[in-house]
Structures are given as C-alpha cells and as structure tokens.
C-alpha cells in the first residue's frame, strides 16, 4: 500500500537482510498529506505484531471502505 501510494518502498537498505531488519524494527513510514487519511490502514498493515494486523483480505477491504467513506464526508 505504501509503495502504491508514494511510488517508493517503505523500507530501503543496502542488503535484503537490512530491509528485513527495517521491517521488524523501524518505525512505520508516514504517508504524504494528500493520502494521510489512509495512515491508520497502513499502520495496521505494517504492524510489527501479527495480532495487530488485519486477519483477512475481507477485513482489509472493509477498512479501506471505512477510511474512504470518512475522507469523502
């Protein structure tokens, strides 16, 4: 999602292990202002603990619809 919205990878490093390290330890990247309303979804998708991430694709779709509806209101 981050890459789709920004055109950049969320974590960058010189080696694949460095990228893995960032995924596990770095702060979740912030979205630009234009799409900041989707930050709560990104935070869930990139949560460090599996239990904090959506459990299914259907749950992700529901979250996207909720956030887009709020943004349109």
N, C-alpha and C positions, 0 to 999 in steps of 0.2 A: 504494500500500500504506500509506504513512504516513497519508494522509488517511482511508483506510478504518478504520485502527486508532485514530486520535486524534480524528477529526472536524475536523481543522484542516489547512490547506495546509502543505506542508513549507517553502515559501519565500513570503514576503509582501513586497511593495514597493508604492510609490505608482504605479508605471507598469509596463506589460508589460516594458519593457527592464530595469527594476530586478529583476523576477522572473527574467528570463533571466540577468542578471548573478549573482544569488544561486545559481542552478542551477549555473553554471560555476565560482563562486569560493568560496561559503560552505561552512562545514563541514556535513557530513551531519547532520541533526537526530537527536536521541536519542529513542528511544521510552520511554513511561512504563514503570515497573517491571512492571506486570501483563502487558505484552507484550514485555518486553525480550529474551526468548529469540528473537524474530524480528529483532533488530537486525542480525545477520550478513547476513540476506537483504536487508534494507533497504540496508545498506552496499553490497552488490553491485548492487542495482537502481539506486541513485543514484550509483554510481561515476563519477568525473569522466572517466576514460578509457574509451572504448568497449570496449577489450580486457579490462577488468576487470568488465564487466557480463555477465550470462548471455547466451549466444548464441541461445537459442531459448525459446519458451514451455514446451517439454517440460523443459528444464533448470530453469526456474523452478519448475515443478510438483515436480520431483524434490527441489529444495532445500527447498521448503515441507514436503513429506512427511518429509524427514530431520529438519528442525527440530522439527516437531510430535511426531514419534516420540521424539526426545530429551527434549522437555519432558514427555511423558507417562510417561517411565521414572523 
